[in-house]
Amino acid sequence: MNYFEELEEAIRNRLRVEIVYSGSVRIVEPHLIGVTFAGNTTLSAFQVSGSSGDGFRAFVVDRIEGLKITEEPFHGPRQGYNPNDSMMETILVRL
């Protein structure tokens, strides 16, 4: 399932999202969605909890196995956020 619209809504409303990715539940603050040079629609998000610890992570949108927008807001970009992410060929949505 493609969760692009839900992720776009979460970015615009600055809401944390619970996703299932690689079999693990993660809570993330979505910052940007773009298309990588490999052609994958990818979410750049700050992970606040999950199996690989805190920090910015890239998640291929088509590999997200489950998604729930929480009602928990976040207050803007995290330190280290790059709105012109060089991993992306095209940026579709950003904070």
TIVO-2410 file (N, C-alpha, C; in nm, 3 decimals):
# residues 95
REC num residu      c1      c2      c3 atome chaine
REC   1      M   0.085  -0.119   0.000     N      A
REC   1      M   0.000   0.000   0.000    CA      A
REC   1      M   0.089   0.125   0.000     C      A
REC   2      N   0.047   0.226  -0.072     N      A
REC   2      N   0.124   0.350  -0.079    CA      A
REC   2      N   0.062   0.453   0.017     C      A
REC   3      Y   0.143   0.503   0.106     N      A
REC   3      Y   0.096   0.594   0.211    CA      A
REC   3      Y   0.133   0.739   0.183     C      A
REC   4      F   0.157   0.773   0.057     N      A
REC   4      F   0.203   0.908   0.023    CA      A
REC   4      F   0.110   1.016   0.078     C      A
REC   5      E  -0.021   1.004   0.054     N      A
REC   5      E  -0.115   1.109   0.095    CA      A
REC   5      E  -0.118   1.128   0.246     C      A
REC   6      E  -0.113   1.017   0.321     N      A
REC   6      E  -0.112   1.027   0.466    CA      A
REC   6      E   0.016   1.094   0.516     C      A
REC   7      L   0.129   1.059   0.454     N      A
REC   7      L   0.255   1.120   0.494    CA      A
REC   7      L   0.258   1.269   0.460     C      A
REC   8      E   0.204   1.304   0.345     N      A
REC   8      E   0.195   1.445   0.306    CA      A
REC   8      E   0.112   1.523   0.408     C      A
REC   9      E  -0.001   1.466   0.449     N      A
REC   9      E  -0.087   1.529   0.550    CA      A
REC   9      E  -0.011   1.547   0.682     C      A
REC  10      A   0.063   1.443   0.723     N      A
REC  10      A   0.137   1.451   0.849    CA      A
REC  10      A   0.246   1.559   0.843     C      A
REC  11      I   0.313   1.572   0.728     N      A
REC  11      I   0.414   1.676   0.714    CA      A
REC  11      I   0.349   1.814   0.723     C      A
REC  12      R   0.242   1.833   0.650     N      A
REC  12      R   0.176   1.965   0.648    CA      A
REC  12      R   0.122   2.004   0.786     C      A
REC  13      N   0.077   1.903   0.862     N      A
REC  13      N   0.021   1.931   0.995    CA      A
REC  13      N   0.120   1.910   1.109     C      A
REC  14      R   0.244   1.872   1.074     N      A
REC  14      R   0.350   1.849   1.172    CA      A
REC  14      R   0.306   1.753   1.282     C      A
REC  15      L   0.263   1.635   1.237     N      A
REC  15      L   0.218   1.531   1.331    CA      A
REC  15      L   0.311   1.411   1.321     C      A
REC  16      R   0.343   1.354   1.436     N      A
REC  16      R   0.423   1.231   1.439    CA      A
REC  16      R   0.343   1.117   1.377     C      A
REC  17      V   0.416   1.021   1.323     N      A
REC  17      V   0.356   0.907   1.255    CA      A
REC  17      V   0.416   0.779   1.312     C      A
REC  18      E   0.329   0.680   1.331     N      A
REC  18      E   0.375   0.547   1.369    CA      A
REC  18      E   0.376   0.463   1.241     C      A
REC  19      I   0.492   0.407   1.208     N      A
REC  19      I   0.501   0.323   1.089    CA      A
REC  19      I   0.556   0.186   1.126     C      A
REC  20      V   0.524   0.089   1.043     N      A
REC  20      V   0.587  -0.042   1.051    CA      A
REC  20      V   0.677  -0.051   0.929     C      A
REC  21      Y   0.807  -0.071   0.956     N      A
REC  21      Y   0.906  -0.074   0.848    CA      A
REC  21      Y   1.008  -0.182   0.880     C      A
REC  22      S   1.031  -0.269   0.786     N      A
REC  22      S   1.122  -0.383   0.807    CA      A
REC  22      S   1.081  -0.464   0.930     C      A
REC  23      G   0.950  -0.478   0.950     N      A
REC  23      G   0.898  -0.557   1.061    CA      A
REC  23      G   0.906  -0.493   1.198     C      A
REC  24      S   0.944  -0.365   1.203     N      A
REC  24      S   0.963  -0.296   1.330    CA      A
REC  24      S   0.873  -0.172   1.338     C      A
REC  25      V   0.814  -0.149   1.455     N      A
REC  25      V   0.733  -0.029   1.477    CA      A
REC  25      V   0.826   0.087   1.509     C      A
REC  26      R   0.804   0.199   1.442     N      A
REC  26      R   0.887   0.319   1.462    CA      A
REC  26      R   0.796   0.441   1.473     C      A
REC  27      I   0.834   0.534   1.557     N      A
REC  27      I   0.766   0.664   1.566    CA      A
REC  27      I   0.859   0.765   1.500     C      A
REC  28      V   0.806   0.837   1.401     N      A
REC  28      V   0.888   0.930   1.325    CA      A
REC  28      V   0.820   1.066   1.311     C      A
REC  29      E   0.903   1.166   1.292     N      A
REC  29      E   0.857   1.301   1.259    CA      A
REC  29      E   0.890   1.322   1.111     C      A
REC  30      P   0.790   1.315   1.024     N      A
REC  30      P   0.817   1.324   0.880    CA      A
REC  30      P   0.857   1.467   0.840     C      A
REC  31      H   0.965   1.478   0.766     N      A
REC  31      H   1.016   1.609   0.725    CA      A
REC  31      H   1.007   1.633   0.574     C      A
REC  32      L   1.026   1.528   0.494     N      A
REC  32      L   1.038   1.548   0.350    CA      A
REC  32      L   1.005   1.419   0.277     C      A
REC  33      I   0.941   1.432   0.161     N      A
REC  33      I   0.920   1.320   0.071    CA      A
REC  33      I   0.979   1.360  -0.064     C      A
REC  34      G   1.057   1.270  -0.120     N      A
REC  34      G   1.115   1.298  -0.251    CA      A
REC  34      G   1.133   1.169  -0.328     C      A
REC  35      V   1.183   1.186  -0.451     N      A
REC  35      V   1.215   1.072  -0.535    CA      A
REC  35      V   1.366   1.066  -0.547     C      A
REC  36      T   1.424   0.953  -0.507     N      A
REC  36      T   1.569   0.937  -0.511    CA      A
REC  36      T   1.616   0.920  -0.655     C      A
REC  37      F   1.747   0.928  -0.674     N      A
REC  37      F   1.805   0.907  -0.806    CA      A
REC  37      F   1.781   0.764  -0.856     C      A
REC  38      A   1.754   0.672  -0.764     N      A
REC  38      A   1.721   0.534  -0.801    CA      A
REC  38      A   1.573   0.519  -0.838     C      A
REC  39      G   1.495   0.628  -0.823     N      A
REC  39      G   1.354   0.626  -0.862    CA      A
REC  39      G   1.259   0.586  -0.752     C      A
REC  40      N   1.304   0.578  -0.627     N      A
REC  40      N   1.218   0.539  -0.515    CA      A
REC  40      N   1.158   0.661  -0.446     C      A
REC  41      T   1.027   0.662  -0.427     N      A
REC  41      T   0.964   0.765  -0.346    CA      A
REC  41      T   1.001   0.735  -0.201     C      A
REC  42      T   1.066   0.833  -0.137     N      A
REC  42      T   1.129   0.808  -0.007    CA      A
REC  42      T   1.093   0.918   0.092     C      A
REC  43      L   1.067   0.876   0.215     N      A
REC  43      L   1.040   0.966   0.326    CA      A
REC  43      L   1.169   0.990   0.402     C      A
REC  44      S   1.201   1.114   0.427     N      A
REC  44      S   1.309   1.150   0.518    CA      A
REC  44      S   1.242   1.195   0.647     C      A
REC  45      A   1.274   1.127   0.757     N      A
REC  45      A   1.206   1.153   0.883    CA      A
REC  45      A   1.303   1.140   0.999     C      A
REC  46      F   1.273   1.211   1.106     N      A
REC  46      F   1.350   1.196   1.229    CA      A
REC  46      F   1.282   1.089   1.311     C      A
REC  47      Q   1.352   0.980   1.335     N      A
REC  47      Q   1.297   0.869   1.414    CA      A
REC  47      Q   1.317   0.899   1.562     C      A
REC  48      V   1.207   0.900   1.637     N      A
REC  48      V   1.215   0.925   1.781    CA      A
REC  48      V   1.213   0.797   1.863     C      A
REC  49      S   1.163   0.688   1.805     N      A
REC  49      S   1.172   0.558   1.871    CA      A
REC  49      S   1.161   0.449   1.767     C      A
REC  50      G   1.229   0.340   1.795     N      A
REC  50      G   1.229   0.228   1.702    CA      A
REC  50      G   1.356   0.148   1.715     C      A
REC  51      S   1.367   0.046   1.636     N      A
REC  51      S   1.475  -0.051   1.652    CA      A
REC  51      S   1.614   0.004   1.623     C      A
REC  52      S   1.626   0.108   1.542     N      A
REC  52      S   1.759   0.158   1.507    CA      A
REC  52      S   1.794   0.289   1.577     C      A
REC  53      G   1.721   0.323   1.682     N      A
REC  53      G   1.754   0.443   1.761    CA      A
REC  53      G   1.704   0.572   1.699     C      A
REC  54      D   1.740   0.682   1.764     N      A
REC  54      D   1.696   0.815   1.722    CA      A
REC  54      D   1.783   0.868   1.610     C      A
REC  55      G   1.724   0.957   1.529     N      A
REC  55      G   1.799   1.024   1.424    CA      A
REC  55      G   1.727   1.023   1.291     C      A
REC  56      F   1.783   1.093   1.194     N      A
REC  56      F   1.723   1.097   1.061    CA      A
REC  56      F   1.740   0.963   0.993     C      A
REC  57      R   1.634   0.918   0.929     N      A
REC  57      R   1.632   0.793   0.854    CA      A
REC  57      R   1.558   0.816   0.722     C      A
REC  58      A   1.591   0.733   0.624     N      A
REC  58      A   1.520   0.733   0.496    CA      A
REC  58      A   1.437   0.606   0.488     C      A
REC  59      F   1.310   0.621   0.452     N      A
REC  59      F   1.218   0.509   0.441    CA      A
REC  59      F   1.156   0.509   0.302     C      A
REC  60      V   1.174   0.401   0.226     N      A
REC  60      V   1.110   0.390   0.095    CA      A
REC  60      V   0.960   0.374   0.121     C      A
REC  61      V   0.881   0.464   0.065     N      A
REC  61      V   0.737   0.470   0.096    CA      A
REC  61      V   0.668   0.338   0.062     C      A
REC  62      D   0.703   0.275  -0.050     N      A
REC  62      D   0.639   0.149  -0.089    CA      A
REC  62      D   0.672   0.033   0.004     C      A
REC  63      R   0.772   0.050   0.090     N      A
REC  63      R   0.810  -0.057   0.184    CA      A
REC  63      R   0.751  -0.037   0.323     C      A
REC  64      I   0.677   0.071   0.342     N      A
REC  64      I   0.610   0.093   0.470    CA      A
REC  64      I   0.493  -0.005   0.478     C      A
REC  65      E   0.492  -0.086   0.583     N      A
REC  65      E   0.396  -0.195   0.596    CA      A
REC  65      E   0.269  -0.154   0.671     C      A
REC  66      G   0.274  -0.046   0.744     N      A
REC  66      G   0.158   0.003   0.818    CA      A
REC  66      G   0.186   0.146   0.860     C      A
REC  67      L   0.081   0.227   0.872     N      A
REC  67      L   0.099   0.367   0.907    CA      A
REC  67      L  -0.021   0.418   0.985     C      A
REC  68      K   0.008   0.495   1.089     N      A
REC  68      K  -0.098   0.560   1.166    CA      A
REC  68      K  -0.049   0.701   1.202     C      A
REC  69      I  -0.126   0.801   1.164     N      A
REC  69      I  -0.093   0.938   1.203    CA      A
REC  69      I  -0.136   0.955   1.348     C      A
REC  70      T  -0.045   0.998   1.431     N      A
REC  70      T  -0.079   1.020   1.572    CA      A
REC  70      T  -0.136   1.161   1.587     C      A
REC  71      E  -0.182   1.192   1.704     N      A
REC  71      E  -0.228   1.328   1.732    CA      A
REC  71      E  -0.120   1.408   1.803     C      A
REC  72      E   0.000   1.352   1.807     N      A
REC  72      E   0.111   1.415   1.877    CA      A
REC  72      E   0.189   1.504   1.780     C      A
REC  73      P   0.186   1.636   1.802     N      A
REC  73      P   0.256   1.727   1.712    CA      A
REC  73      P   0.406   1.729   1.739     C      A
REC  74      F   0.479   1.774   1.638     N      A
REC  74      F   0.620   1.809   1.660    CA      A
REC  74      F   0.636   1.954   1.616     C      A
REC  75      H   0.738   2.019   1.668     N      A
REC  75      H   0.743   2.164   1.660    CA      A
REC  75      H   0.843   2.216   1.558     C      A
REC  76      G   0.846   2.154   1.442     N      A
REC  76      G   0.931   2.205   1.336    CA      A
REC  76      G   1.051   2.117   1.310     C      A
REC  77      P   1.137   2.163   1.221     N      A
REC  77      P   1.250   2.083   1.178    CA      A
REC  77      P   1.347   2.050   1.292     C      A
REC  78      R   1.397   1.928   1.288     N      A
REC  78      R   1.501   1.885   1.381    CA      A
REC  78      R   1.637   1.934   1.331     C      A
REC  79      Q   1.730   1.948   1.423     N      A
REC  79      Q   1.866   1.985   1.386    CA      A
REC  79      Q   1.920   1.881   1.288     C      A
REC  80      G   1.981   1.928   1.182     N      A
REC  80      G   2.035   1.839   1.080    CA      A
REC  80      G   1.944   1.822   0.960     C      A
REC  81      Y   1.822   1.877   0.966     N      A
REC  81      Y   1.730   1.867   0.854    CA      A
REC  81      Y   1.783   1.947   0.736     C      A
REC  82      N   1.781   1.885   0.618     N      A
REC  82      N   1.822   1.952   0.496    CA      A
REC  82      N   1.704   1.955   0.400     C      A
REC  83      P   1.640   2.070   0.382     N      A
REC  83      P   1.523   2.078   0.295    CA      A
REC  83      P   1.557   2.056   0.148     C      A
REC  84      N   1.686   2.055   0.115     N      A
REC  84      N   1.731   2.029  -0.022    CA      A
REC  84      N   1.813   1.900  -0.026     C      A
REC  85      D   1.762   1.797   0.039     N      A
REC  85      D   1.829   1.669   0.056    CA      A
REC  85      D   1.894   1.623  -0.075     C      A
REC  86      S   2.026   1.607  -0.074     N      A
REC  86      S   2.099   1.570  -0.196    CA      A
REC  86      S   2.074   1.426  -0.238     C      A
REC  87      M   2.012   1.345  -0.153     N      A
REC  87      M   1.975   1.208  -0.189    CA      A
REC  87      M   1.857   1.207  -0.288     C      A
REC  88      M   1.784   1.318  -0.294     N      A
REC  88      M   1.663   1.325  -0.375    CA      A
REC  88      M   1.689   1.393  -0.509     C      A
REC  89      E   1.640   1.329  -0.613     N      A
REC  89      E   1.643   1.392  -0.745    CA      A
REC  89      E   1.534   1.497  -0.754     C      A
REC  90      T   1.417   1.464  -0.697     N      A
REC  90      T   1.303   1.555  -0.696    CA      A
REC  90      T   1.243   1.556  -0.556     C      A
REC  91      I   1.213   1.674  -0.506     N      A
REC  91      I   1.147   1.686  -0.375    CA      A
REC  91      I   0.999   1.714  -0.401     C      A
REC  92      L   0.914   1.633  -0.338     N      A
REC  92      L   0.770   1.642  -0.360    CA      A
REC  92      L   0.700   1.722  -0.250     C      A
REC  93      V   0.739   1.701  -0.126     N      A
REC  93      V   0.676   1.767  -0.011    CA      A
REC  93      V   0.785   1.789   0.093     C      A
REC  94      R   0.783   1.904   0.157     N      A
REC  94      R   0.880   1.931   0.265    CA      A
REC  94      R   0.821   2.024   0.367     C      A
REC  95      L   0.879   2.020   0.488     N      A
REC  95      L   0.839   2.114   0.593    CA      A
REC  95      L   0.867   2.254   0.545     C      A
***
